[in-house]
Amino acid sequence: MADLILADVRLPDGRIADISIKDGRVAHIGSSDRLSGAEVINGRQRLCVPAATDMHVHMRDGTQKAKEDWKTGTQSAVAGGVATVVDQPNSVPAIDTAEIFQARVALAESQAYCRFAVNGSLNDTADITALTKAGVLAFGEMFAAPSSYGSALSAETIARVTAEAAALGKLITVHAEEVAPGDVHSLAEHAASRPASGETKTIALVNALAPENAKLHYCHISSTDSFPVMKAGSTFEVAPHHLFLSYETAENPADTHMRMNPPLRTESERKALLAEFDKIPVIASDHAPHTPAEKSADFAAAPSGIPGVETMLPLLMNAVHAGQLSLAAVIEKTVTNPNTILGIESPAFVPGARADFAIYADAPVSISAENLHSKCGWTPYEGLQGLFPEVTVVSGVCAWKEGEFSREGACFLRG
């Protein structure tokens, strides 16, 4: 007896089939008994794909709950086809003790609408052993350069904490930048102050400082120049904003809503990154919302960061719809590879597999903040095209359907 049947959905290989789900797992692919008493969702031959894992989000909450909280952030995730999120630890306070980590998990458990994990901080005072025992999935993002709510670590600290994390077999995610001193007053100045050359140099530095057995994952890579510098066995991610936005196409050259770290690059650099899509292991959103009031400050004072977990897949799926990207590549970079890197089981269209799926609409729509769910209430992708899911299933439960949410499939993923 199935709990849920996704009827007449189109699988990535083109087959039309029913997906029968029981106890959070795929029970059968093929024809089904739709009169069995299970909940039946008519897929109307629309595309069904495994729901994504976003391995780089900042869910804010706590003292930063005006920007975002676990409820609105994970509602955004499931409405965007994401079943699992990994929260980076440069929250306030930093996640550098087991007690702070446990409080963060408890806060998320009380609100989350999807599966979630929480990373541990790597800083001067982090109790790495205690955090590992408490259940962090990974460590970092470790800041080799300053960013919002993250201070740059010294070379000595980077060498020490990467050695400690590596000895425990934990993945280390790295924020690699080089930052020039002084204020910036435009998107172009911001890009010049955090150049792609600095990103590449910092990757090489961390490679040299970390022990050979360190499992390194570089966050939000913004230039193809960084690809050849990656250490053998390390991985990296690219954020959608570096694939789809550039500072040269911004209507306002000092638009704070386009300010993030690493910065937007030139249009030619953006196109080069998109052209090398097949070489990118992971796409992750770096969802980092701020309030409209914060973003309304002068450019020099406005914080860096944008919301993105709800629009990541719609932007990528729109590119698939337009023939610019392959569906197989998008699934690989948003499902298979991040789950493999994190040691998480991937959803799949085979009996026994985890049942996390998204059924997508037939046609893209114009992205509008009015239709999104982040508490911050704005998006840098306003007016771009996005292909959104109509249904998202998390752990065999409809977490998003016809504008309604359910928390039944949400759970904490312990490292």
Backbone hydrogen bonds, N-H to C=O, Kabsch-Sander energy under -0.5 kcal/mol:
donor,donor_aa,acceptor,acceptor_aa,energy
3,D,21,I,-3.0
4,L,21,I,-1.8
5,I,39,E,-2.8
6,L,19,I,-2.6
7,A,5,I,-1.0
7,A,41,I,-2.6
9,V,6,L,-0.5
9,V,17,A,-2.6
10,R,46,R,-2.9
11,L,9,V,-0.6
11,L,15,R,-3.0
14,G,11,L,-2.5
17,A,9,V,-2.4
17,A,15,R,-0.5
18,D,30,G,-1.2
19,I,6,L,-2.3
20,S,18,D,-0.6
20,S,28,H,-2.8
21,I,4,L,-3.1
22,K,25,R,-2.8
25,R,22,K,-1.8
26,V,353,A,-2.7
27,A,20,S,-3.5
28,H,20,S,-1.6
30,G,18,D,-2.6
34,R,32,S,-1.1
36,S,33,D,-1.4
39,E,3,D,-2.1
41,I,5,I,-2.9
42,N,40,V,-0.5
43,G,7,A,-3.4
43,G,41,I,-0.8
45,Q,8,D,-3.3
46,R,43,G,-2.1
48,C,10,R,-2.9
49,V,358,A,-2.5
51,A,356,D,-2.0
52,A,81,G,-2.5
53,T,334,T,-3.0
54,D,84,T,-2.8
55,M,53,T,-0.8
57,V,86,V,-2.0
58,H,287,H,-2.3
61,D,64,Q,-0.7
61,D,68,E,-2.2
63,T,92,V,-0.8
64,Q,61,D,-2.3
65,K,62,G,-1.5
67,K,64,Q,-1.9
68,E,64,Q,-1.2
73,G,69,D,-2.9
74,T,70,W,-2.0
75,Q,71,K,-2.1
76,S,72,T,-2.1
77,A,73,G,-1.5
78,V,74,T,-2.3
79,A,75,Q,-2.2
80,G,76,S,-0.8
80,G,77,A,-1.0
81,G,78,V,-1.4
82,V,77,A,-2.6
83,A,52,A,-2.5
84,T,52,A,-1.6
85,V,115,R,-2.0
86,V,54,D,-2.1
87,D,85,V,-0.5
87,D,117,A,-2.7
88,Q,57,V,-3.2
91,S,89,P,-1.1
95,I,89,P,-1.5
96,D,94,A,-1.8
101,F,97,T,-2.3
102,Q,98,A,-2.7
103,A,99,E,-2.0
104,R,100,I,-2.1
105,V,101,F,-2.4
106,A,102,Q,-2.3
107,L,103,A,-2.1
108,A,104,R,-2.2
109,E,105,V,-2.9
110,S,106,A,-1.3
111,Q,108,A,-1.6
112,A,108,A,-3.0
115,R,83,A,-2.2
116,F,411,C,-2.3
117,A,85,V,-2.0
119,N,87,D,-2.7
120,G,138,A,-2.3
121,S,95,I,-3.3
123,N,121,S,-0.6
126,A,123,N,-0.8
127,D,96,D,-2.5
128,I,126,A,-1.2
131,L,127,D,-2.4
132,T,128,I,-2.0
133,K,129,T,-2.2
134,A,130,A,-1.9
135,G,131,L,-1.0
135,G,132,T,-0.7
136,V,131,L,-1.8
137,L,118,V,-1.3
139,F,171,L,-2.8
140,G,120,G,-3.0
142,M,173,T,-3.4
144,A,142,M,-0.8
144,A,175,H,-2.4
147,S,150,G,-2.5
150,G,147,S,-2.3
153,L,143,F,-2.3
158,I,154,S,-2.6
159,A,155,A,-2.3
160,R,156,E,-2.0
161,V,157,T,-3.0
162,T,158,I,-2.1
163,A,159,A,-1.4
164,E,160,R,-2.1
165,A,161,V,-2.5
166,A,162,T,-2.4
167,A,163,A,-2.1
168,L,164,E,-0.9
168,L,165,A,-0.5
169,G,166,A,-1.6
170,K,165,A,-2.3
172,I,215,K,-3.1
173,T,139,F,-3.0
174,V,217,H,-2.7
175,H,142,M,-3.2
176,A,174,V,-0.8
177,E,175,H,-0.7
180,A,193,S,-2.6
187,L,253,P,-2.9
190,H,186,S,-2.4
191,A,187,L,-2.3
192,A,188,A,-2.1
193,S,189,E,-2.0
194,R,190,H,-1.0
198,G,195,P,-0.6
199,E,195,P,-1.4
200,T,196,A,-2.1
201,K,197,S,-2.3
202,T,198,G,-2.2
203,I,199,E,-2.0
204,A,200,T,-2.0
205,L,201,K,-2.0
206,V,202,T,-2.7
207,N,203,I,-2.5
208,A,204,A,-1.7
209,L,205,L,-2.1
210,A,206,V,-2.8
214,A,211,P,-1.9
215,K,170,K,-0.6
216,L,214,A,-0.9
217,H,172,I,-2.6
218,Y,235,T,-2.8
219,C,174,V,-3.1
221,I,237,E,-3.0
226,S,223,S,-1.5
227,F,224,T,-1.1
229,V,226,S,-0.9
230,M,226,S,-0.6
230,M,227,F,-1.3
234,S,231,K,-2.4
235,T,216,L,-2.2
237,E,218,Y,-2.1
238,V,282,V,-2.0
242,H,239,A,-1.2
243,L,239,A,-0.7
243,L,240,P,-1.0
244,F,240,P,-2.3
245,L,241,H,-1.7
247,Y,265,R,-1.9
248,E,265,R,-0.6
249,T,246,S,-0.8
250,A,247,Y,-0.7
255,D,252,N,-1.8
256,T,254,A,-0.8
258,M,255,D,-1.8
259,R,256,T,-1.7
260,M,258,M,-0.6
270,R,266,T,-2.3
271,K,267,E,-2.4
272,A,268,S,-2.0
273,L,269,E,-2.1
274,L,270,R,-2.3
275,A,271,K,-2.3
276,E,272,A,-1.0
276,E,273,L,-0.6
277,F,274,L,-1.5
279,K,276,E,-1.9
280,I,277,F,-1.6
282,V,236,F,-1.0
283,I,333,K,-2.0
284,A,238,V,-1.4
286,D,56,H,-1.7
287,H,56,H,-1.1
288,A,306,I,-3.7
295,K,291,T,-2.1
296,S,292,P,-1.0
297,A,294,E,-1.2
301,A,298,D,-1.2
302,A,298,D,-1.9
305,G,259,R,-2.5
306,I,286,D,-0.5
312,M,308,G,-1.3
315,L,311,T,-2.3
316,L,312,M,-1.9
317,M,313,L,-3.7
318,N,314,P,-1.8
319,A,315,L,-1.6
320,V,316,L,-1.8
321,H,317,M,-2.6
322,A,318,N,-2.0
323,G,320,V,-1.6
324,Q,319,A,-2.7
325,L,319,A,-1.2
330,V,326,S,-1.8
331,I,327,L,-2.5
332,E,328,A,-2.2
333,K,329,A,-2.0
334,T,330,V,-1.6
335,V,331,I,-2.0
336,T,331,I,-1.4
337,N,332,E,-3.1
339,N,335,V,-1.9
340,T,336,T,-2.3
341,I,337,N,-2.8
342,L,338,P,-2.1
343,G,339,N,-1.1
344,I,339,N,-3.0
348,A,354,R,-0.9
350,V,348,A,-1.1
352,G,26,V,-3.5
353,A,350,V,-2.1
354,R,346,S,-0.6
355,A,24,G,-2.3
356,D,354,R,-1.1
357,F,393,V,-1.0
358,A,49,V,-2.7
359,I,391,V,-2.5
360,Y,47,L,-2.7
360,Y,358,A,-0.5
361,A,388,F,-2.3
365,V,386,G,-2.6
367,I,384,L,-3.7
371,N,368,S,-1.8
372,L,369,A,-1.3
377,G,374,S,-1.1
382,E,379,T,-0.9
383,G,367,I,-3.1
384,L,381,Y,-2.5
386,G,365,V,-2.8
387,L,314,P,-2.1
388,F,386,G,-0.7
390,E,359,I,-3.1
391,V,359,I,-1.5
392,T,400,W,-2.2
393,V,357,F,-3.7
394,V,397,V,-3.0
396,G,355,A,-2.5
397,V,394,V,-1.5
399,A,392,T,-2.0
399,A,397,V,-1.0
400,W,392,T,-1.6
401,K,404,E,-2.1
402,E,390,E,-1.0
404,E,401,K,-2.0
406,S,399,A,-1.4
410,A,407,R,-1.8
413,L,116,F,-3.4
414,R,412,F,-0.8
415,G,135,G,-2.5
